[in-house]
Amino acid sequence: MSMDRSLRYRAALSRHRNVLSRAERLAILKDQGRWSEDRSPLGLPKLAHRKGHAGKGH
């Protein structure tokens, strides 16, 4: 059985993802000061996760 193309290269695993894991969202909320340890990790707010890219030069 052959391996799927997306799993062949290590660089492919580091590509931009639109969906963050719960741990990644908690880390961002802690950095923003919007999270305290006494809160439940369930029902976290959505976070904008945009990939920055170079635009057209004018």
Secondary structure as UniProt FT lines:
FT   HELIX           5..7
FT   HELIX           10..13
FT   HELIX           22..32
FT   TURN            37..38
//
